[in-house]
């Protein structure tokens, strides 16, 4: 095992004993994820803590994936460090305590229920945990802040230590606070300080930035922390204005972006602008994936490729490793550990059981889908906790709304500029004039002149469902535009018939719009007239888990399906 080269502050954090309680404040690129990995390694090899006795929590699936890659090699084959989102840990609490799951309204309600369940117990829910790590702690607000505090207070044993890592300059989720009784992040940290008296450590190094531009953003952070909200926003706007511009979103800009090495994030203020950018890039010949939202996780397509057509319902590791090598899987050992943690059998992996449990959304983070394109269009919020070789700010001068607080606008701009390792630039010309967000269901749509009628809607992957098993190879379809055919087979729970459309590529039906999309179109329709749809594309692929099928590739309940996204135009008959 190779030692990670730590500076003095990082070493102090990573050398903590299992019972140590510490808050670590660190800016972007300060090596938080690497320090978490080294902390886990030292807890195991120097303090005798089993990997299963360490619980690592982060805010989003993307951030969890980053931390998992830092921790997966700190232990020998067999056990792995548990890395989960807050919502996933809350689901485990409910599964551990509730005899049968009762319905709940929304993700927040599920977290609130888990908090109450912990508070109502006399014994810890996780008695074997010896150290808890919470990454991206600045985003722990509202009901999730109350859950984490309850977890640290009563969900684990009294002598359990913790490490909370974050950066107040990167806090973006205060909008999730719904009432005056919900906690802000400072209130949560103050409660932790009052109850546990943790030590506090600051990491001041910068190890992400590789260019003078990206290093300038890091240097600016230290001054900005002591600047007023208004001054902080103005300073960041000046810094963004001084970035070397790439110009307008045209063929020249797309050609430059396509030629860059590594990963590229086209960062936007809204999902609507991200959708417009992804579509424009696709039209210019550069496959650009629309970053998924936190509530729309998908399964990585490698599972369907390897297991969908396996001739038996069981597979042993040796055969799995051969298949993984044939499909170019980088780390078959890690993939195997994640699979058998879901559906282990006496002879290896139980594939039908795997499909059933994945269908129930019992999904380890290692099995979640990663972007298949090196270029993604994303909001700043969806890029939180991630890093890229190249970052492009799309129309940053238009980001601040008239009602947004200056501090929130400043933090968003800082987060965007601090995602890059090497190249940082701007692009202009992705207008979202006339675009609005539907207050009822969150759909982004574009109206006609002066707000008249609905002319376009942003289709995100969670608004449609892939169909299958599809007998043709879907790989050549990635990035291809779809055609839409009307169907009327979806029905709401109230019995109301809703419109739906099939997505077709080269005569093959690869997807279907969902119930929420149908309800949105029905509400926006004029006198029951339904539109014809045009636009949208196959954004990528994912593994689907459903009921076993007789069709080729679906006998175990696993297959590969298409993800759909893009700006869809509406032509009203």
TILUM-811814 format. One record per residue (C-alpha): residue in one letter; x, y, z. Coordinates in steps of 0.1 Angstrom, whole numbers, plus 5000, padded with zeros to 4 digits. Layout:
TILUM-811814
aXYZ ...
***
This chain:
TILUM-811814
x500050005000 x501550334989 x501550615015 x499850935005 x502251235007 x500551455034 x501351805045 x501351875083 x497751975085 x496551685064 x498651445085 x496951575117 x493551495102 x494451155088 x496251045120 x493151075142 x492250795165 x488850625161 x487350825191 x488651165178 x486051425170 x487151685145 x485851955121 x488052015091 x487552335071 x489152325037 x488852495003 x488652334969 x491652134959 x492852104995 x492951734993 x489851655014 x489051324995 x492651214996 x492751285033 x489551085038 x491150785020 x494350815041 x492350855073 x490450525065 x493650345057 x495250455090 x492150365110 x492350015096 x496049945096 x497250145126 x494250135149 x492749795141 x489349925129 x487549695105 x486549865072 x482849785080 x483249985112 x483850305092 x480850505078 x481550765052 x478751005043 x478551255015 x475851475001 x475351354965 x475951044945 x478651224925 x480551324956 x480150974970 x481650824939 x484751054943 x485250944979 x484750574971 x487550594945 x489850734972 x488950464997 x488450144977 x492150044978 x492850115014 x491849765025 x492449415013 x489949224991 x486749125010 x485649425031 x485249775019 x484650105036 x480950195036 x480450515015 x476850645012 x474650945007 x472751095037 x469550965021 x470950615016 x471950605053 x468450725063 x466950445041 x469150185060 x467850325093 x464250275082 x465049925069 x466749835102 x463949955125 x460649945106 x458949605103 x457249715072 x457750025051 x454950275052 x454450535024 x456050875028 x455751195008 x459051294992 x462651255001 x462651495029 x459851315047 x461850985044 x464751155062 x462551305088 x461050965096 x464550815099 x465451085124 x462451015145 x463150645145 x466750705158 x465450935185 x462850685196 x465450405202 x467250325235 x470150155216 x472250265186 x471050165151 x474650115141 x476349975172 x479449845153 x480450175138 x483650325154 x484250635132 x481950855110 x483151075082 x480851345067 x482251495035 x480851815020 x479551905054 x478752265043 x475752125023 x474251955054 x471152175061 x467552145070 x466151795078 x469451635068 x471351835093 x468951725120 x469351365108 x473151375109 x473151525144 x470751255156 x472950995140 x476051115158 x474151155191 x472050835193 x472550635161 x476050515171 x477750435203 x478850715228 x482550665222 x482350695183 x484550955168 x483851165137 x485451385110 x483351655094 x484951815063 x483752105043 x484152465031 x481652745040 x482452915007 x480952624988 x477652605006 x474852604979 x471952434994 x470252685017 x467352694993 x466352345007 x465452515040 x461652525039 x460752675073 x462152895101 x462552575122 x464952415097 x468652445104 x471152635084 x474652485080 x476152725106 x473452635131 x474152265125 x477952315131 x477252525162 x475052235176 x477951995169 x480452215186 x478152265217 x477351895221 x480651735213 x483451995216 x485351875185 x488852005176 x488952225145 x491652205118 x492052415086 x493652275055 x495252565036 x497052375008 x495952374971 x496652054951 x493952064924 x494852374904 x497452324877 x497352654859 x497753024870 x494053084863 x492752804885 x495452884912 x494153244912 x490653124922 x492152934951 x494253234962 x491153454960 x489253234984 x491253335015 x490653705009 x486953655001 x486253485034 x486853815051 x484954025025 x481354145027 x478653975006 x478554264981 x482254294979 x482753914975 x480253904946 x481854194929 x485354054933 x484353714918 x482453884890 x485554084882 x487653764883 x485153584859 x485153884836 x488953864834 x488953504823 x490153454787 x486853414767 x486353134742 x483853344723 x480353254713 x478852904713 x479652824677 x481652584655 x484952734665 x484252704702 x482852354699 x485952244679 x488252384706 x486252204734 x486251874714 x490051894711 x490751934748 x492351654768 x490551514798 x487151594812 x485251914805 x482252064823 x480152334807 x478652494838 x475352684838 x473052854863 x469952654854 x468952314840 x467352504811 x470652664801 x472452334805 x469852164782 x470252444756 x474052404757 x473952024754 x471652054724 x473752324708 x476952114712 x475251804698 x474152014667 x477752124664 x478951754663 x480251724699 x478551464720 x477651634753 x475851454781 x473351634803 x474351584839 x471651404859 x469951534890 x470551404924 x467151234925 x467651054892 x470350784898 x470850524871 x472750194870 x475950164851 x475549994817 x478449744823 x476249524844 x473749474816 x476449414791 x478149144813 x475148974829 x472049014807 x472648714785 x474548494809 x473348134803 x472848054840 x471448234870 x474748214889 x478248334881 x481448274900 x484248534903 x486648374878 x484048374850 x483048724860 x486648844858 x487048704823 x483848874811 x485049204828 x488349184810 x486649124777 x484549434782 x487349654794 x486249694830 x489049864849 x488549724884 x486749384883 x487549314920 x485749634931 x482849564908 x482549214921 x482549324958 x479749564951 x477649304933 x477949034959 x477149284986 x473749294970 x473148934960 x475648674972 x475048304967 x476947994978 x478547974943 x479148344937 x476648594924 x472848534921 x471948734890 x468048714893 x468348814929 x470649104919 x468049224894 x465249204920 x467149404946 x468349664922 x464749704910 x463949774947 x466550054945 x469049874969 x471950014950 x475550054962 x477150374949 x479750174930 x477050044907 x475650384898 x476150524863 x479050764854 x478950994824 x479950824792 x481051144775 x484151344784 x482051664779 x479051734802 x476652024805 x475652074841 x474352324866 x476752434893 x474752254919 x474951924900 x478751964896 x479152014934 x481851794949 x483251704915 x486351824896 x487251844859 x490251904838 x488552194820 x485652424831 x483652654809 x481352904825 x478352964802 x477053324802 x478153384838 x477153744836 x473453624834 x473553394864 x472253614892 x468553654894 x467153984907 x465953814939 x468953604947 x470953704977 x474453834969 x476153574992 x474353284975 x475353424940 x478953464951 x479253114965 x477752964933 x480253154912 x483153054934 x482052684933 x481852704895 x485352854891 x486952614915 x485852294898 x488752304872 x492252164874 x493852324843 x491652534820 x489052794830 x487253004804 x483853144794 x481453104765 x478553324756 x475353294735 x473253024752 x470153234757 x467353114779 x464953404772 x461353294776 x462252984795 x460352924827 x460252654855 x456852504862 x456152554898 x454052234901 x456451974888 x459752144881 x459752104843 x461652374824 x459752494793 x459952774768 x457052994759 x456353174727 x456553554721 x455553734753 x454853414771 x452253274748 x452052904746 x454552624752 x457052584724 x459752374739 x460352154770 x463552024785 x463351644786 x465651504813 x466351134817 x464051084847 x461051214825 x461250914802 x461850544807 x463950314786 x462250014771 x463649674766 x465149434762 x466149584729 x467649324705 x469749564685 x473049714696 x472450044713 x476050174713 x475850324678 x472750514689 x474450724716 x474051094707 x471551024679 x468351224676 x465051044682 x461751044664 x458551054684 x455450844678 x452250894699 x450850624721 x448150644748 x448750354771 x449650534803 x447050584831 x447350784863 x446350654897 x443150844894 x442250664861 x442950964839 x444350874805 x447551064798 x449351114765 x452650944759 x455150914731 x457550644720 x461150744712 x462350574680 x465750544664 x466150364631 x462850204635 x463650064670 x461550184700 x464150274727 x462050464752 x458750614763 x457850944780 x456650894815 x453550974835 x454851314848 x455751424813 x452251324800 x450651514829 x452651824821 x451751814784 x448051754793 x448052054816 x449652274789 x447552154761 x444852384745 x441352234742 x442751884743 x444951934713 x448151744717 x451451844701 x453751664678 x457251634693 x460551694676 x464051684691 x465751504720 x468451234717 x469950924732 x472051084760 x473750754770 x473050404782 x472150244815 x471449904830 x467749844837 x466449614864 x462949474859 x460949154859 x462648854841 x461648844804 x461548564778 x463148794752 x466948764745 x468948954771 x466148984796 x465948634811 x467448744844 x465649084847 x468749284836 x469349454802 x470849764787 x468550064779 x468750404764 x468750734784 x466851024767 x467351394771 x467351724752 x465252014742 x462051884727 x460052124704 x456252114703 x454152164672 x450552204680 x448052054655 
***
